[in-house]
Amino acid sequence: MTRVDPSRIAEIFRSLSNESGNFSVFPKSASQQESVNVGSVLQNKRYDHEVLRQRLRKRLKRLNAEMESGSFLGVAKEVTIKEVLIWEFGDEITNHPEFNSIANKIVDTMQNNKGVSIQLQQLIEQMVS
């Protein structure tokens, strides 16, 4: 399975929070470059952060309308991480038997990093407002 780079996910969150749309398509280091090696045909679609922003906004607003506020944030974090993983690695990642487990581990790891946790929560709040 492709390696998930936590700094790459944090970079994606920053780009989603940035309404100006400034976003570098590829990471800067060679090791990070290897973790996002995709075919050139998929690059433009997969790395169009506006597509991710709209897809995520739609899912989170629907989820917010369906859930009580106390449980929304926890579920929204998982949904956000899964959407980012799907966007980053393609729809086929959902077929991996450990996809849900990996997504949950990423959510847990992000919860343990106060800065990233706050950033994720602010992103979710921004998406549903």
C-alpha positions in Angstrom: 0.0 0.0 0.0 1.2 3.5 -0.7 2.8 5.3 2.3 0.6 8.0 3.9 2.6 11.0 4.7 1.1 13.0 7.7 2.7 16.2 6.6 1.1 15.8 3.2 -2.3 15.5 4.8 -1.7 18.6 6.9 -0.7 20.4 3.7 -4.0 19.4 2.1 -5.9 20.8 5.1 -4.1 24.1 4.8 -4.9 24.3 1.1 -8.6 23.5 1.7 -8.7 26.3 4.3 -7.0 28.7 1.9 -9.9 30.1 -0.3 -7.4 31.7 -2.7 -6.7 28.2 -3.9 -2.9 28.3 -3.6 -1.8 24.7 -3.5 1.3 22.9 -4.7 0.4 19.8 -6.6 3.4 17.8 -5.5 5.4 17.7 -2.3 8.8 19.2 -2.3 11.1 16.4 -1.1 12.0 13.4 -3.2 10.7 10.9 -0.5 7.4 12.7 -0.4 7.3 12.7 -4.2 7.5 8.9 -4.2 4.5 8.7 -1.8 2.3 10.4 -4.3 3.4 8.8 -7.5 0.4 8.7 -9.8 -0.2 8.4 -13.6 -0.1 11.7 -15.5 -3.7 11.2 -16.7 -5.1 11.2 -13.2 -2.9 14.1 -11.8 -5.1 17.0 -12.8 -8.4 15.4 -11.6 -6.9 13.9 -8.5 -5.1 17.0 -7.4 -7.8 19.6 -8.2 -8.3 20.8 -4.6 -11.4 22.7 -5.6 -13.1 19.4 -6.5 -12.1 18.1 -3.0 -13.3 21.2 -1.3 -16.7 21.1 -3.0 -17.1 17.3 -2.4 -16.1 17.6 1.2 -18.4 20.6 1.8 -21.3 18.8 0.4 -20.7 15.7 2.5 -20.2 17.6 5.7 -23.2 19.8 5.3 -25.4 16.8 4.6 -23.9 15.0 7.6 -24.4 18.1 9.8 -28.0 18.3 8.9 -28.6 14.6 9.7 -26.7 14.4 13.0 -26.9 15.8 16.5 -24.2 18.4 17.2 -22.6 16.4 19.9 -21.7 13.5 17.7 -21.1 15.4 14.5 -17.5 16.4 15.0 -16.2 12.9 15.6 -17.9 11.5 12.5 -17.0 14.6 10.5 -13.3 14.1 11.2 -13.4 10.5 9.9 -15.4 11.5 6.8 -12.9 14.3 6.2 -9.9 12.0 6.4 -11.5 9.4 4.2 -12.4 12.0 1.6 -8.8 13.3 1.6 -7.4 9.8 1.3 -9.7 9.0 -1.6 -8.8 12.3 -3.3 -5.1 11.7 -2.7 -4.9 8.0 -3.7 -7.9 7.5 -5.9 -11.2 5.7 -5.4 -9.5 2.3 -5.5 -8.1 2.8 -2.0 -11.6 2.1 -0.6 -11.2 -1.5 -1.8 -8.2 -2.0 0.4 -9.3 -4.3 3.4 -7.6 -2.0 5.9 -8.9 1.3 4.5 -11.3 2.0 7.5 -8.6 1.0 10.0 -6.0 3.2 8.4 -8.4 6.2 8.3 -9.2 5.7 12.0 -5.5 5.5 12.9 -4.9 8.8 11.0 -7.8 10.4 12.9 -6.4 9.2 16.2 -2.9 10.4 15.3 -4.2 13.8 14.3 -6.2 14.0 17.6 -2.9 13.5 19.5 -1.4 16.5 17.6 -3.1 19.6 19.1 -2.1 21.9 16.2 -3.4 19.5 13.5 -6.5 18.6 15.5 -7.4 22.3 15.8 -6.7 22.8 12.1 -9.0 19.9 11.2 -11.7 21.1 13.5 -11.5 24.6 12.0 -11.6 23.2 8.5 -14.8 21.2 9.3 -16.4 24.3 10.9 -15.5 26.3 7.8 -17.0 23.7 5.5 -20.3 23.6 7.2 -20.8 27.3 7.7 
